[in-house]
Amino acid sequence: MSERILYFASTDGGSEHRLRPGDFEDSLFYNILFGDAALVVPDVFFFNCVPLLQHVDEQATGSLPFFVQALKKGLVIPGFRSAATTSFVESLAALGAAQIRGIELQGFNVEEKARLLDGNYSEGASPAIWLPNLGERFQSMVETVFQQPGSGIVSEDIQNLWAATESWRLNSVDAAMQLTANVGGTGLRRAELFNAVGHHLGVLDADRSFNKPFELVAAVRSAPHLAHLTDQAAFYVDIVNVCYQQNQARGLVRQGLTAEPNIPQGLSRAAEAVVPGLQAVGAWDEPDHFFEHNVRLPKTSALLAATSSELIAVREDLGGVYHHHRREWVRNPVEDRADLLRTAIDEYASEICRVAEGAQQTAKISQRSKLARTGLGSVAGSLPGIALGFVPGVPSYAMVAITAIGSAVGSMAQAIVQKDVTTLGRRRQRQVEVRSYPGPAEYSGIVPTP
């Protein structure tokens, strides 16, 4: 069992509108193949995330979808609301009974998906469990964040959006808390923040609810007298989603391990308003040592067409060798260990290409090492979770902002995939970069958005 668990943010159906085509699969494959943490997926995300549901529907026949294969091997673990929940069928029924919004009931047979997941979920497997009173914790976090003056915001456009949404932030929480109570919830539910603003703006009838957060943005955009507020609506949705994901990650615990949060690329701009100083120049310590190595890896299309069990077998074999040498280099980043790491990467990448035949792309595997001290500095104290005390002490791993052009969005704290687009004449080429960061015992840091 992995000694780390990572919140898999790219499965959040509430922010799926910020994903670009292929982002989900990139995030999934590179986290599983190059990351050393189990990916935690909250219960509702299994049924509200369109890219995930499409992946399960559309991957090549004759092989379990890669996501399901990863679940079978314990590389993906569910985050259930109750320790009494033992199956996905039970979880789906509980979500319906609690009137949780966003379940994709129209385009997908979610009951069938629940049975598929149960058929590949090991008996005796250890899920992550939600901490009690997560709704109250979310309420406290939102109230604290929404009242921040915005003094730590560097970007002028984010400053303007923060000021423009002041009335939305200050006036929506109480109404959303009442809406939460009306459906039997406690504290605050994310969906009700969007409903409260929709009711206030008159784009949502008092007896109606949005199913997904993007519907608030779409409603504002389509109202002629409100269309000029579209950017504000999108920003409001983003800051709520950042708060939600950070709160939820730190509220998922598996056998004493708390999920490590991150900030997906699609939310990284808005995150500056939630985490003061996130983009401040010089706020973060630079790594003491840096390793990088270029290899060829299959494109996502080839990975999707491969037999998932064979890919996982390669990950367990040569992937284990790669992770071993990566950790050894982090502990002592000398050239001899760098040579061993390069060899391990070459052999691992070659075997992945053999199993996933097809189109390939250049990949840069890079690794940071930070020795002797952590890199959070004084900014750690500004994280809302720490101020409210629901993150015990200074967190051992901070949030990561993924900054690449066209990058795989999602939970990349230990395996960040970047796709740098360069123009050669009229041809556009993509280069993938997988950045691996040391474990929490070795280095804590935030990758600032340039």
N, C-alpha and C positions, 0 to 999 in steps of 0.2 A: 504494500500500500504506500502511495506517495506520502512524503513528509510535508508536502505543501498542497494547498488547495487554492485554486484561482477562480475568481468570479468571471464567468464567461459572458461578458456584456454584450457581445454581438448576437446573442440569442434573445435579447429583450425586444419583444414585439412593440413596445412603446416607443422605441427609437429606431425601428427598422426603416423608417422613411429617410434616415440619414445614411443608410447603407447604399453603396453603389453596386451595380451588377457584379457578381463574383466576390464581393467583399466577405460574405459569410463563409464561403468555401475556403477562401484563402486563410481566414482567421482559424477555421476549424483544422485544416490540414497542417498548417505550420505550427500551431500550438501543440497538436498531438505529436507530430513528428519531431519537433525540435524543442518543445518545452518539457520540463521535468515535474510539472505540477498536474494533479488531477483537476479537470475543469468542472466547476460547480454550476449547474443550471437550475435556477429556481423553478418550482413546480409549474407555475403558470406559463413560463416561457416555452415549455414543451408543446403548448397548445395555442399560444398567441403569436408565435414568430413565423411569419410567412416564409422567409428564406429557409428556415429549418424544416418546416413542413414540406416545402417543395423539394428540398434535398432528400428527405425520406421517400417522397413519391417518385422522384425522377432518376435517382442513381441507377446505373446499369443493372439490368435484371441478372439473376443468377448469383448475385453477391449481396450480402447484407449492406445497406447503406453504411458508409464509413462512420457516421455519427453513431449508429446503432451498434456497430462492431466495437467502437471505442467504449460505449456504455457496457457492453458485454464483458469487456476486459477491465472494467473499473477505471478507465481513463477519463470517462465522463461520469459524474455522479449527480443524482438529483438532490435538490434542496426542498424537503418536505416541511409543511407547516407544523406537523405534529409527529412526535416519535411513534405514535400509534399507527401512522400510515405505513403500509407495507407494500403497496402496489400503485402503479400509475392509474389503473381503473378506479381505485379508491380515491386517489388524489384528484382525478378529474371530477368525480362525483362531489367531492368536498368543495372544489372550486365553484361548481354550479350552485351548491346549497348556500355558499357564502355570497353569491351574486357578484363574483369577481368579473370585471369587465374585460373585454378584449379577446376572449376565446374565439377562435376562427371556426364558427359553426357552419358557415355558408359554403365556403369553397373546399373544405376538407372534412373527411370522416374522422373526427378526433377520437371517437370511441375505438375505431379500428387501430389508430395510431397508438392508443394506450395499450391495447392488447399486444401489438407488435413489440412495444417497449417492455412490457411485462415478460414476454416470451424470451427476452434477451437480457433480463436483469437478474443477476445471480441471487439465489436465495441466500440470506445471511449477509448480503452486501450492506455496507454501512453508509447510509445517506447523510448528508448534512441536514441539520434541523434548525429551523428558525428560532431565534431567541424570543422569549415571551415579550409581549407588549411592543412589537416592532412598529405598530401603527403610532403608538405614543412617542417612540423614539424618532420616527419620521416627522411627526408634528413638531417636536422640539427642534429638530435640525432645520426644518423649513422656516420656522419662526425666527430662529437665530440668523440664518442666511439672508432671509428676505428683509431683515432690518439693518443689514450692514450698509454703511454709507457709501461703499464703492471706492474707498480711498486707495485700495491696493490695485485697482485696475489700471493697466498700462495702456492698452489699446484705446484710441479715441472713439472708434465706432462702438466698442463694448461699453465705454463710459456713457455714450449717448443713449444706447439701448437700456442700460441700467436705470438711467434717469427717466427715460420715457415710460418704463414699466413700473414706476414707483407705486402708482395708485393700484395697479393690478396686484402687485406683491403685497401691499399693506392691507388691501380690502378683501382679498380672496380667501384667506386662511379660515376665518371664522365661519364663512358660508360653507366652505368645503368640509369643515369639521361637522357641521350640522348635516350636510348631505351624507357624510360617512356614517353618522349615527343612524340616519334614516334607513340605511340598508343593513344595519346590524353590525357595522364595523366599529372599531375603537381607534381613538386618536385621529389619524388622518390617512386617507387613501389617495394615492396619486391621481387617479381618474377624476376624483371629485374636485380637485383644483382646476382642472380644465373645464369641468361642468360649471363650476361657480363663475368663472370668467365668461363662459358662453352665455349663461343666464344674464349676467350683468350687462354684457354688450348687446343682448337681444338677438343673438344668432342661434340660440337654443331655447326651445320652449321649456317652461318651468317643469313640466312633467317628463321631459326627455333627457337622454344622456348620450354623450359621445361614446363610441365603442373603442376608438383608438385616439391617441393624442393628436395625430396629424389632422384629424377631422376639425379640430378647433382652428388650425391654420387655414384649412380649406374653406371653412365657413366665413372667416374674416375676409379672406381674399375674394370670395364670391359676392360679398355684400358691397354694393357700389359706394355707400357712404362710409365704409370701414376699410376699404381695400388699401388705403394708405397706411394702415396699421399692421399689414401682413408681416413685416420684418419684426415688429414688436411681438406679435403672436408667436412667431417661430422661435424667437429668443426666449420668451417665457416658457414655452414647452421644453426647450433645451435645458434651462437652468433647473426646472423641476426634475427633469430626467437625470441630471447629474446628481442632484440631492438624493433622488430615489435609489440610484445604483450604488452610491457610496454608502448610504444607510443600510441597504439590503445586504451588500457584501459583508459589512462588518457585523451583520446580524445572522450570518450563516456559520454554524459551528459543526465540525465533525470530529468526534473523539478528542476534544480539546483544541483542535486546530481551527482558527478563524480564517475565512476566505480572504484572500488578498484582493483589494479593489484595484481599479484602474480607470482611466478616463479614455474612452474610445476617441479616435480621431475626429469623428463626426460631431462630437460634443466638446472638443478641446478648446475652441474659441470661447464658447459660453462658460466653460469651466473657470476661466480667469475671474469671472465675477463671483463664483462660489468659493474659490480658493484664493484669497488675496495674496498677491505676490507671485502667482504661478509663472508669469512671464517676465518677472523682474530680472534684468540683466545682472548676472553675477550672484543670483540667489542660490544657486546649486553648485556644490563641489564637483569638479571635474574628476573623472576616473584617473587613478594613478597610472594604469596600464591599459593598453588598447590592442586588441588582436582582430585581424580580419583576413579572410581567405575567400577567394572566388571559386565557385564550382558550378556545374550544370545540374539543374533540377527539372523535373517534369513540370509542365504547365498544369494548371488546375484541371483543365479538360482531360489530360492524361491520368491524373490522380483519380478523378471521378470514374474513369473507365476501368481502372485497375480493380483486381479482386481485393476487397478491403481486408480480409483475413491475412492475405500475404503481406500487405503494407504494414499491418500491425505486428506481424511476425518479424519483419525487418526492423521495426522500431524496437522490439524487445531484444533483438540480437545485436546487430551492429549499432543501433541507436543507443543501447546501453553502454557500449564502448565509447561512443562519442560523448555521452553525458559524463562518463567517468573522467575522461581526459579533459573535458571542459572544466569540471570541478577542480581537478588537479592543477590546471593552469591558473585558475582563480586563486587558489591557495598559495601558489608560488609561481608567479608569471615569468619564468625564465625561458630562454630560447629552446632548450632541450624539450621542455614540456609543450612549447608552442609547436615544435616539429611533430610531436606525437599527436597533438590535437589536429594538425593539418592532415596527417595520414588518416586519422579516424574519420574526419569529415569526408575526405575523398572516397574512402571505402564505403561509408554509409550512403553518400549521395549516389555512387555508382550502382549500389544495390537497389536503391529506390528507383533509379532510372530503368533498371532491368525489369523490375516488377511492373512499373507504370510506363510502358512503352508509348511513345508518341511525341508530340511537340515538347520542346524543352526551352528553358530560359536561363540566363546567367543569374546566379544567386551569390550574394555577398554574405558570408557568415561572419558576424562580428561579435566580439565579446569585450565587455568592460570589466575591469577589476579595480576594486577600491579597498585598500588595506588600512587597518588600524582605526578608522573612524567612520561614522556614518555621515551621510550628506544632507540630512534634513535641515539642520541649522535651526534658526529661530522661527522660520516659516512654519515648521511643524506645529507650533502652538496656535497657528491661525486656522488650521483645519477644523471645520465646524464639529466634526465628530469628536475630536479631542476636547474641544472646549466644553462639550456637553457631557463628556465622561463616558459615552458608550463605546469608545475605543479605549481599552485600558492602557493608560500611560501613553508613551510615544510609540506609534505603530512601528513594527519591525519592517514593514514594507509600505512604501507610499504609493501614491497614484502615478500612473504613467500617461503622459499625453503623447499620442502617436501623431507624428508631424508630417508624414510623408505625403507626396502627391500620389493619389490613387492607391493608398495603402490599404491593407486588409484591416478593416475596422474591428475592434473588439478587444478581447482580453489578452493582451500581449505583454504582460509584465515581464515574462521571462523569454518570450520569443516574439519579438516585434518584427513584423514584416513590412518592409518599405518597398515601394515600386517607384523608382526615379525615372521620369520620362525625359528622354533626350531626343533632340531632333537632328537627324543626319540627312541633309538634303530634304527630300520630301518624305523620307521614311521616319517613323516614330518607333523607337525601341524602348522596351521596359526592362529595368533591372530590378530584381527582387533583392532586398536585404533583410536577412534574419538577424536581429540583434538580440543576443541573450544577455541577461543581467544576472549577476550572482544571486544566490539565495539570501534570505533576510538576515542570516547570521553574519553575512559577509559585507553586505552593502545595502543601504537604503537610499534611494534617490528618486527624484522626479526628473523626467526628461523635459526640459522647457521647450515651448514652442518658439521657434526663432522669429 
